[in-house]
Amino acid sequence: MHATATGLADAGISHAVLTPADLAARFTGLDLEGTAVGVWEEHAGYADPHRTALGYAAAATRYGATLLEHTPVREITDDGRTVRVVTGDGTRHEVGRLLVAAGPWTGPLLAQIGVTLPLTAERHVVAGLRHAPGDVPFAVPHVLIDIQHGYYSRPAGADRFLLGPLAPTAATDPDDFATAITTAEFDWLAARAAQRTPVRGRATADRSWASLYDVSPDWQPVTGPVSERVYVDAGTSGHGFKLAPVWGEHVARLLLGEPDPRLDQFSPGRFAAGARLASGYGAARILG
Ligand SMILES: Cc1cc2nc3c(=O)[nH]c(=O)nc-3n(C[C@H](O)[C@H](O)[C@H](O)COP(=O)(O)OP(=O)(O)OC[C@H]3O[C@@H](n4cnc5c(N)ncnc54)[C@H](O)[C@@H]3O)c2cc1C
């Protein structure tokens, strides 16, 4: 935690390292049993992922990109001189450079051109809960990452909140996984949240779901060339949303042939070379 705080300081990000006494004075609704240290990041927060994705798409279009929606790529070929992509409607596209950034489906697409990367898909759940009306004034109004109890939370409007686990899960088939949360998964998260924040113990179930992380062996992105004209950007391992604005710039420069040398450490070849990166806090691996 102290190393993270040093990293935040080096990057000029406003934050405070808090002792248990500081935490108790500042966050009166939290049960701080067993807590040794906290970091408060003043300008941290959360965004609406749907609207953010639409915002990126609109901006890309303004800058000249052509978006083909509902048009899956079915086939990729790379004979060393020409890269061809065939979309679901049978259209063939010849491209100068190709970036494969298909999240959990990246591995199977690259396998078509003989590139094998150690990318897997993991199913991760989100539990939604709604406070009893009398408890709304005591709702936690900020993101809370509770490493000790193994979950994260964020508000979802004034009276609701979302919970998700921090630890890895088993690899799954991205085309065949359960999209509903199970009762056991929901109860585990709700109990952990109630332990930290007793007011949450009275909340009731709201819309919940399961979705996919695309995961690399060291839980860091896999970004770089896989052949002369084909590039990959995947394996963001549950923390690619926050990276996206700065990562997008890096990926753009990579494809323009002007890569930042700092991107080398994320190269797809690092696993074969035994150059894995560090990530997470113990089992809480999504915390990049
Ligand atoms: C429940 C959950 C919570 C998360 N919370 C956070 C968080 O708090 N903070 C954070 O930073 N990150 C978070 N993430 C992770 C974040 O969402 C991902 O890291 C990020 O979306 C990865 O972006 P991407 O563009 O690489 O891939 P994706 O967002 O997976 O996009 C890949 C796209 O490729 C498309 N595609 C796939 N196959 C094909 C094909 N054959 N042809 C054409 N298109 C194809 C897909 O439809 C998809 O639109 C969370 C993820 C989940 C599931």
The ligand as an SDF file (V2000), in Angstrom:
LIG
                    3D

 53 58  0  0  0  0  0  0  0  0999 V2000
  -17.7250   -6.8730  -14.3280 C   0  0  0  0  0  0  0  0  0  0  0  0
  -16.5180   -6.1160  -14.8030 C   0  0  0  0  0  0  0  0  0  0  0  0
  -16.0460   -5.0600  -14.0410 C   0  0  0  0  0  0  0  0  0  0  0  0
  -14.9300   -4.3530  -14.4680 C   0  0  0  0  0  0  0  0  0  0  0  0
  -14.5140   -3.2930  -13.7100 N   0  0  0  0  0  0  0  0  0  0  0  0
  -13.4480   -2.5850  -14.1150 C   0  0  0  0  0  0  0  0  0  0  0  0
  -12.9820   -1.4800  -13.3390 C   0  0  0  0  0  0  0  0  0  0  0  0
  -13.5460   -1.1500  -12.2900 O   0  0  0  0  0  0  0  0  0  0  0  0
  -11.9080   -0.7910  -13.7820 N   0  0  0  0  0  0  0  0  0  0  0  0
  -11.2540   -1.1240  -14.9160 C   0  0  0  0  0  0  0  0  0  0  0  0
  -10.2800   -0.4620  -15.2600 O   0  0  0  0  0  0  0  0  0  0  0  0
  -11.6640   -2.1660  -15.6900 N   0  0  0  0  0  0  0  0  0  0  0  0
  -12.7320   -2.9090  -15.3100 C   0  0  0  0  0  0  0  0  0  0  0  0
  -13.1470   -3.9840  -16.0430 N   0  0  0  0  0  0  0  0  0  0  0  0
  -12.3160   -4.4200  -17.1760 C   0  0  0  0  0  0  0  0  0  0  0  0
  -12.5860   -3.6580  -18.4370 C   0  0  0  0  0  0  0  0  0  0  0  0
  -13.9640   -3.7030  -18.7440 O   0  0  0  0  0  0  0  0  0  0  0  0
  -11.7510   -4.2940  -19.5690 C   0  0  0  0  0  0  0  0  0  0  0  0
  -10.3850   -4.3210  -19.1720 O   0  0  0  0  0  0  0  0  0  0  0  0
  -11.8900   -3.5060  -20.8540 C   0  0  0  0  0  0  0  0  0  0  0  0
  -13.2450   -3.4380  -21.2500 O   0  0  0  0  0  0  0  0  0  0  0  0
  -11.0770   -4.1540  -21.9500 C   0  0  0  0  0  0  0  0  0  0  0  0
  -11.2420   -3.3690  -23.1140 O   0  0  0  0  0  0  0  0  0  0  0  0
  -10.9120   -3.9290  -24.5200 P   0  0  0  0  0  0  0  0  0  0  0  0
  -11.2960   -2.8730  -25.4990 O   0  0  0  0  0  0  0  0  0  0  0  0
   -9.5150   -4.4650  -24.5290 O   0  0  0  0  0  0  0  0  0  0  0  0
  -11.8440   -5.2240  -24.7120 O   0  0  0  0  0  0  0  0  0  0  0  0
  -13.4270   -5.3400  -24.6890 P   0  0  0  0  0  0  0  0  0  0  0  0
  -14.0460   -4.2370  -23.9110 O   0  0  0  0  0  0  0  0  0  0  0  0
  -13.7070   -6.7580  -24.2910 O   0  0  0  0  0  0  0  0  0  0  0  0
  -13.8210   -5.1160  -26.2060 O   0  0  0  0  0  0  0  0  0  0  0  0
  -13.5530   -6.0880  -27.1780 C   0  0  0  0  0  0  0  0  0  0  0  0
  -14.5420   -5.8810  -28.3010 C   0  0  0  0  0  0  0  0  0  0  0  0
  -14.2150   -6.7640  -29.3720 O   0  0  0  0  0  0  0  0  0  0  0  0
  -15.4260   -7.2360  -29.9230 C   0  0  0  0  0  0  0  0  0  0  0  0
  -15.1590   -8.4960  -30.6280 N   0  0  0  0  0  0  0  0  0  0  0  0
  -14.8940   -9.7130  -30.0990 C   0  0  0  0  0  0  0  0  0  0  0  0
  -14.7160  -10.6310  -31.0760 N   0  0  0  0  0  0  0  0  0  0  0  0
  -14.8710   -9.9760  -32.2480 C   0  0  0  0  0  0  0  0  0  0  0  0
  -14.8410  -10.3660  -33.6080 C   0  0  0  0  0  0  0  0  0  0  0  0
  -14.6040  -11.6320  -33.9690 N   0  0  0  0  0  0  0  0  0  0  0  0
  -15.0930   -9.4190  -34.5560 N   0  0  0  0  0  0  0  0  0  0  0  0
  -15.3500   -8.1170  -34.2000 C   0  0  0  0  0  0  0  0  0  0  0  0
  -15.3830   -7.6930  -32.9340 N   0  0  0  0  0  0  0  0  0  0  0  0
  -15.1630   -8.6100  -31.9680 C   0  0  0  0  0  0  0  0  0  0  0  0
  -16.3190   -7.4270  -28.7060 C   0  0  0  0  0  0  0  0  0  0  0  0
  -17.6810   -7.4660  -29.1010 O   0  0  0  0  0  0  0  0  0  0  0  0
  -15.9880   -6.1900  -27.8990 C   0  0  0  0  0  0  0  0  0  0  0  0
  -16.8020   -5.0980  -28.2650 O   0  0  0  0  0  0  0  0  0  0  0  0
  -14.2700   -4.7110  -15.6670 C   0  0  0  0  0  0  0  0  0  0  0  0
  -14.7500   -5.7780  -16.4330 C   0  0  0  0  0  0  0  0  0  0  0  0
  -15.8580   -6.4750  -16.0030 C   0  0  0  0  0  0  0  0  0  0  0  0
  -16.3620   -7.6360  -16.8350 C   0  0  0  0  0  0  0  0  0  0  0  0
  1  2  1  0
  2  3  1  0
  2 52  2  0
  3  4  2  0
  4  5  1  0
  4 50  1  0
  5  6  2  0
  6  7  1  0
  6 13  1  0
  7  8  2  0
  7  9  1  0
  9 10  1  0
 10 11  2  0
 10 12  1  0
 12 13  2  0
 13 14  1  0
 14 15  1  0
 14 50  1  0
 15 16  1  0
 16 17  1  0
 16 18  1  0
 18 19  1  0
 18 20  1  0
 20 21  1  0
 20 22  1  0
 22 23  1  0
 23 24  1  0
 24 25  2  0
 24 26  1  0
 24 27  1  0
 27 28  1  0
 28 29  2  0
 28 30  1  0
 28 31  1  0
 31 32  1  0
 32 33  1  0
 33 34  1  0
 33 48  1  0
 34 35  1  0
 35 36  1  0
 35 46  1  0
 36 37  1  0
 36 45  1  0
 37 38  2  0
 38 39  1  0
 39 40  1  0
 39 45  2  0
 40 41  1  0
 40 42  2  0
 42 43  1  0
 43 44  2  0
 44 45  1  0
 46 47  1  0
 46 48  1  0
 48 49  1  0
 50 51  2  0
 51 52  1  0
 52 53  1  0
M  END
$$$$
